[in-house]
Amino acid sequence: MPIRINGTEASAPADPRVSLLDLLREDLHLFGAKKGCNQGACGACTVLVDGQRVLSCLTLAVQCEGRDVTTVEGLADEHGLHPLQRAFIEHDGFQCGFCTPGQLCSALGMAAEFERGVPSVVTVDFEDYGADLTLEEIRERMSGNLCRCGAHNGIIAAIAEVQNSRQDQDKKEAAA
């Protein structure tokens, strides 16, 4: 069964021990996801599988058969960069850029988790959950993605801007 990667079908490797990260980088030449620690500790390899963030260095490629994988290369569309990619640029959410692809994919997965009502360790009120994605929530939820250059403030600001814009739009649509 093929794996759909950024909308294109790819065959799973014959060797079931191949990680998703190695399939992406070595076989498909998609170099966005980075091999940082190769132990699941840094988040540089984060991609989306069926919309959920995963560490591709710890995920076997065969686990993704029949599933949709989105890498940073699949975020932009015919209209240009994804709004989060534009926000990273506007807020200087990168310096060397090594962690940026993983940060972007993780932020999109994190936003989806929040919208599904998945609480974090800093969620104060589980009864009134989901009202706003605070800066504290964003920081906690993104803590698995490291930036060694110190661009975290720009990363958090970019995510907050995009999320607040989405929440404002949702409120306007609900009121209409």
C-alpha positions in Angstrom: 0.0 0.0 0.0 1.5 3.4 -0.9 2.2 6.3 1.3 0.8 9.7 0.2 3.5 12.3 0.7 2.4 15.8 0.0 -0.3 14.5 -2.2 1.9 12.2 -4.2 2.0 8.4 -3.8 5.3 6.8 -2.8 6.1 3.1 -2.2 7.0 2.0 1.3 10.6 0.8 1.5 11.2 -3.0 1.2 13.1 -2.9 4.5 10.6 -2.4 7.3 13.3 -0.9 9.5 13.6 2.3 7.5 12.4 5.4 9.3 10.1 7.8 7.8 12.8 10.4 8.0 15.3 8.3 6.1 12.6 7.5 3.4 11.9 11.3 3.0 15.5 12.4 2.9 17.4 9.5 1.3 14.8 8.0 -1.1 12.5 10.9 -1.9 15.0 13.7 -1.6 12.6 15.8 0.5 15.2 17.5 2.7 12.9 19.8 4.8 12.6 17.4 7.7 16.0 17.5 9.4 18.0 14.8 11.1 18.9 16.6 14.3 19.3 14.3 17.3 17.8 11.1 15.6 16.4 10.2 19.0 13.1 12.2 19.1 14.4 14.8 21.5 14.8 17.9 19.3 11.7 18.0 17.0 13.7 19.0 13.8 12.2 16.0 12.0 8.6 16.7 12.8 6.1 16.1 10.0 2.3 15.6 9.9 0.8 12.1 9.5 -3.0 12.4 8.9 -2.7 15.9 10.3 -1.1 14.8 13.6 2.5 15.7 14.4 5.0 12.9 14.5 8.7 12.6 14.9 9.8 11.1 11.7 13.0 9.8 13.1 11.1 7.5 15.4 8.4 6.5 13.0 8.9 3.6 10.7 8.0 4.3 7.1 5.8 1.2 6.9 3.6 2.6 9.7 2.6 5.3 7.2 1.3 3.0 4.5 -2.2 4.2 3.4 -1.8 7.4 5.3 -1.2 11.1 4.3 2.2 12.5 5.2 2.8 16.3 5.0 6.2 17.8 5.1 7.2 21.4 5.0 7.5 21.1 1.3 3.8 20.4 1.1 2.6 23.4 3.1 2.7 26.0 0.3 0.1 25.8 -2.4 -0.6 27.5 -5.8 -1.4 30.7 -3.9 2.0 30.9 -2.3 3.3 30.3 1.2 1.2 28.9 4.0 0.1 31.8 6.4 2.2 30.3 9.1 5.3 30.4 6.8 4.6 34.0 6.0 4.2 34.8 9.8 7.6 33.1 10.5 9.2 35.4 8.0 7.4 38.5 9.3 8.3 37.7 13.0 11.9 36.6 12.3 10.9 33.1 13.5 14.1 31.6 12.2 17.8 32.3 12.2 19.8 29.5 10.8 16.5 27.8 9.6 17.5 24.3 10.6 14.6 23.8 13.0 12.1 25.8 11.0 10.5 23.0 9.0 9.9 20.9 12.2 8.6 24.0 14.0 6.1 24.8 11.2 4.8 21.2 11.0 4.7 21.0 14.8 2.8 24.3 15.1 0.1 23.1 12.6 -0.3 19.9 14.5 -0.4 21.7 17.8 -3.1 24.0 16.6 -5.2 21.0 15.5 -4.7 19.4 18.9 -5.9 22.6 20.6 -8.9 22.8 18.3 -9.8 19.2 19.1 -9.8 20.1 22.8 -6.6 18.3 23.8 -5.4 20.0 27.0 -1.8 20.7 27.9 0.0 20.6 31.2 -0.6 24.4 31.7 -4.3 24.3 30.8 -5.9 25.9 33.8 -9.6 25.4 33.4 -10.6 22.1 31.7 -14.3 23.1 31.9 -13.8 26.3 29.9 -11.1 24.9 27.6 -10.6 26.2 24.1 -11.4 29.8 24.5 -7.9 31.1 23.6 -4.6 29.7 22.7 -2.5 31.8 25.1 1.3 32.4 24.8 1.8 30.1 27.8 -0.1 27.4 26.0 1.8 27.8 22.8 5.2 27.7 24.6 4.2 24.6 26.5 2.8 22.8 23.4 5.9 23.7 21.3 8.4 22.8 24.0 9.4 19.6 22.2 10.8 21.6 19.3 14.2 23.1 20.1 15.7 26.2 18.5 19.4 26.5 19.3 19.6 29.9 17.7 17.2 31.5 20.1 14.4 32.4 17.7 11.7 31.1 20.1 10.2 34.6 20.7 9.7 35.1 16.9 8.3 31.5 16.6 5.8 32.0 19.4 4.8 35.4 18.0 4.2 33.9 14.5 2.1 31.1 15.8 0.1 33.4 18.1 -0.6 35.8 15.2 -1.9 33.0 12.9 -3.9 31.3 15.6 -5.5 34.6 16.8 -6.3 35.5 13.2 -8.0 32.1 12.8 -9.9 32.4 16.1 -11.1 35.9 15.2 -12.3 34.7 11.8 -14.1 31.8 13.4 -15.8 34.2 15.8 -16.9 36.5 13.0 -18.3 33.5 11.0 -20.2 32.3 14.1 -21.7 35.7 14.7 -22.9 36.1 11.1 
